[in-house]
C-alpha cells in the first residue's frame, strides 16, 4: 500500500479519536439552568465572532486564490484554498467543544479535582487531535494527488493566512475585552474578575476561546503543515529520485499522532494531586512513545547510511520541545523564584512591576535561543546537514496533538472558573476551578513557547527551502554581508516584527478604550447594576469587541503579506532572503520576550490573589493587576501573532521563488 495513503488514514484516525473524546465530554452533566445560560452566552458569542472573522478573511482568500491561480498555477491555488478551509475547520471544531466543555468542567468540580481535570483536558485534546489530524491528512492527500512537494506549498500558505488573521483578530478580541473589563471592573469598581455585574465579563470569557483555542489551533495547524512541507521539499531537492526522504516527515507525523492519542490517556492525578505533573505525564508518554516509533520507521524507510543521523535529529526535536517547556515553566510558574520575586517587587508599585516584568522577559529569551541554536547545530552536523535541521523541526512539531491539548485546557478551565463565580457556586468548587486555572496560565505560557520555538525552526527550514528552490530554478545566490541588498533586507526584516507588534498593541489599546467607555456608560446609565438588581447588556460588549477586532486586524495582516512582495519585486531575491533572515531573528526573540513577560505578570497577580503579600484588594495586588493588564496584549496578541507573521513571509517567498526563476522579479 502507498505510504501516503497510510499517513492520510492515520490523520483521519486522529479525527475519529477526537470524535470519541467529544462524545465522552458532551455526555457529562452541564449543571444548573443558570450555568447553562452563561455557557450558552459564551458559546453564541464565540461562534458569532468566528463566523464574522472567517467571512472577512474569506474575501481576502478569494482574491489571493485568483492571484495564485493565474500568477503561479491552478494546483497551488487549489491547495491554498484547501489549507485555508481545513485550518478554519480545525478552529471551528476545537472551539465548539471547548465552549461546551467549560460548563461541564465547572459542574464536575463539585465532585473534586479529578473529574474536572479529566473533562477539561479531554476537551482540549479534541482541538489538538483535530489540528494534527487535519494537517497531516491534508498535506498527505495533496502530495498523493500532485506527487510534487512544491505544488503543496500553497496548502501551507492557505493555513498561514488563516493562522495570521486568527491570531491577530482573536488576540485583539480577547485582550481588548480582558483589559477593558479589568480596568473598569477590578480597578475602578473594585469587583472580582468574573463578577456578573461587569458588562464585559461575557466578552472576556468569549475572548479566552477565540484567542487560545481557535488562535492557537490555527497557529500550530499551519506550523505543522509548513514544517512537513518544508522538510518534504528539502528531501526532494537534496535527494532527487529518492522518494523516501519526501515521505519521511509524513511518517514521523503519523507515528507521533498515534503516540499522542495514547499519551492523552496517561493524564491522571496521582496521590499528591499535582495537576502540572499529571499533564506532563501525557506529554512525556507521548514523547517517549514517539521516539521509539521514530527509530523503527527510520530504520524501515531511510537508507542505512542515514538512519542514525536522522534518528538523532528527531530526538533533538523532541528534546528541544521538552526543554522549552521546562525553561518557560521556570520563568512563568508561581512555584518558582522569578514570578515570586516579580510579585514581591509589586510592593514598590506599578512602575517597578512593569520594569521587572520587562527585564524578566528579556532575560528569559537567552536559554530558549541557545537551546534552539544547539538543536540547529546538532541536527546539521549529526543529523545529515540541512535536511537534518528540517527533520529536527518535524520531530518537535510532531507532538502538536498533545501540545494543543495542554493549551486548550487553559481557556476551558478559565471559563469554568468564571461560570462558577458568576453562578455563586460553593467556595469549594471555586477552589477546584482556581487550582485548574492557575495551572492553565502556565500551560498556555509553555505551549506559546513551544509554538514560538517550532515557528523559528520551521521558518529556518522554509528559508533553506527558499534558497534551494532558487537554485533549482537556476539562480545560485550568495548572501554576503558585503552586499548592501543583504544588509538592507536584514534591516527591513528585523524591523517588521517590531512594526507589526506595534500595530497589534495599538489595536488592543484602541479596542479596549471602546470597551472601557461602554462599561462605564452601562455602570452610569443602567440602574441597579452594582446592587445586582439591574442586568448588564452583555451582548452589546460582545458585538463592540467583535467589530473592533475585525476592524483593527487589517493593517497588521497587510504588513505580513505585502512586505515580502514589495521587497522581492523592488529589491530582488537577495534582499528578500535577507528580509526572511532578519524577521526570523528579531521575531523569535521578540515573541519569546512578550510571551514570557506577559505570563509572568499574569501569574504574579495570581500569586498575590492566592493570599500572599497582602492578597486581593491590597496595593500590591493593584500593582500586579496593572502589570497583568500590560502583559495581556503582550502574551496573547502581539507575541503569538509573530509566529504566523514569520511563516507567512517565508512561505510566500517560497511561492515567489518560481516567479523569480521566470524572470519576473528584477535582480
HELIX and SHEET records of a PDB file:
HELIX    1   1 UNK A    3  UNK A   26  1                                  24    
HELIX    2   2 UNK A   33  UNK A   71  1                                  39    
HELIX    3   3 UNK A   74  UNK A  108  1                                  35    
HELIX    4   4 UNK A  109  UNK A  111  5                                   3    
HELIX    5   5 UNK A  113  UNK A  146  1                                  34    
HELIX    6   6 UNK A  149  UNK A  181  1                                  33    
HELIX    7   7 UNK A  182  UNK A  189  3                                   8    
HELIX    8   8 UNK A  201  UNK A  209  1                                   9    
HELIX    9   9 UNK A  210  UNK A  214  3                                   5    
HELIX   10  10 UNK A  215  UNK A  238  1                                  24    
HELIX   11  11 UNK A  244  UNK A  264  1                                  21    
HELIX   12  12 UNK A  275  UNK A  301  1                                  27    
HELIX   13  13 UNK A  304  UNK A  332  1                                  29    
HELIX   14  14 UNK A  337  UNK A  345  1                                   9    
HELIX   15  15 UNK A  346  UNK A  348  5                                   3    
HELIX   16  16 UNK A  350  UNK A  363  1                                  14    
HELIX   17  17 UNK A  365  UNK A  382  1                                  18    
HELIX   18  18 UNK A  386  UNK A  397  1                                  12    
HELIX   19  19 UNK A  400  UNK A  422  1                                  23    
HELIX   20  20 UNK A  427  UNK A  472  1                                  46    
HELIX   21  21 UNK A  484  UNK A  525  1                                  42    
HELIX   22  22 UNK A  538  UNK A  571  1                                  34    
HELIX   23  23 UNK A  573  UNK A  609  1                                  37    
HELIX   24  24 UNK A  619  UNK A  633  1                                  15    
HELIX   25  25 UNK A  634  UNK A  638  3                                   5    
HELIX   26  26 UNK A  639  UNK A  661  1                                  23    
END                                                                             
